[in-house]
Amino acid sequence: MARLEQIAARLPETDRVDVEAWADEPTFRVRGKVFVFTDQAALGISVKLPKDEAAAVVATDSTAEPTGYGLGRHGWVSVGIGKTAGTTRCHQPEEWIRKSYTLVAPKALARRVLTEDGID
């Protein structure tokens, strides 16, 4: 969870909101819009990706599946991170989180992150 919180803290106007109705499961939000769903141990994340990228992740990653509750049809994908996220999957989750942020955040905030990432 500490790694996930560090990633989110580097994104503008991000808040962590633990949803009481979901057993205090954490979400990360920008101006009230969710860009990451996770569990207390951060063993998995759900992020929004472009639909073609989400489909590719699901097709190539055995721990990935379209997010439930109908979100999957909008590009949301749930991916298992596991306890080895700091070693074997160091950069991939951060890329997905940053991309999810840019798809959910207001355009001006998204542009700041895209510029940091060298994408214009």
N, C-alpha and C positions, 0 to 999 in steps of 0.2 A: 504494500500500500504506500509505503514511503516513496518509492520510485514513481508511482503514478501521481502522487501529490506533487512531487518535484516537477514532473513534466507539465502538469496542469498549472502550477504556479508561474511558469514562464510564459503563459498565454495571457493576453490582456483581459482584464475584467472577468476572471474566472472565479467561481465559487463552488465549494463542495457543499452539497445538500444531501443529508441522510434522510431517506424517505421512511417515516415512521410506519406507514401502512404496508411497507415492504420489509418489515423486520429491520428497519434502519439501514437498508442497503444504500451504499453511497452512489451519488450521481455527481457529475461535474457539469457545470452550466456556465453559459455566457449570457448575460442579461436575461436570465430566467429560462433559457432554452438549453435542453440537455444535449451534450455532445459525447458523453461517456456514461454508460451504466456499468457497474461492477458489483462484486460481492465484498464482504468485509475483509477478506484476506487478499483480494485482488488477484485471484487465481484465474480469472477470466474477465474479459471486457466485451462490451457491445459498443460498436462505433458505426457512424454513418460514413459510407464510402460511395463514390460514384457507382452506379448499378453494375457497370461492366467490371470494375475492379472488385466489387463485392462478390460477383459471380466467380471471378478468377480465384479469389481467396478461398471461397467455399470449395471450388473444384480441386484446389491443390493442397489444402491444409486439412488434415484429418480431424483437427480439433475445432474446425470452423463450421458454422451452420447459419442459415438466415435467422435473424432474431425473430422471436415469437411475437405474438399479439398483432400480426400483420405488418410489423415494421420491416421485415425482411424484403417485402416487395418494393420498399422505398430506398433500398440500398443499405439497410442496417444489417450488420453481420456480428455474430457472437463468436469469439475466439478464445480458446483456452490458452492461458499464458503459463500457468504452472509455476512451481517454485524456482525454476531455472531461468526465469525471465531475465535476470541480470547477466547471464552468461550466454546461453545459446540463442536467445531472442532479444538481444540488447536493443537493437535499433528499430526493428519492425513495429512493435507496439507504439513506440513514440511517433513514428511516421503516420501510422493509422490515426492516432489521437490528434495529431496536428491537422491532418487532412479532415477529420471529422469536425474539428473546430472551425476550419475555414468554410465548410459547407453549412454550418449552423449559425455562425456568428454574423452580425451585421457586416455589410460590405467593407466599411472603413476598417473595422478590426481585423477582418479576414485578410484584407490587403496588406496590413502590417505584417502578419505572419507569413503570407506568401512572399513578401519582399525579403524577410529574414531568411526564408528557405531558398531564395534565388529564383523564385517562380513569379513571373509577371504576366 
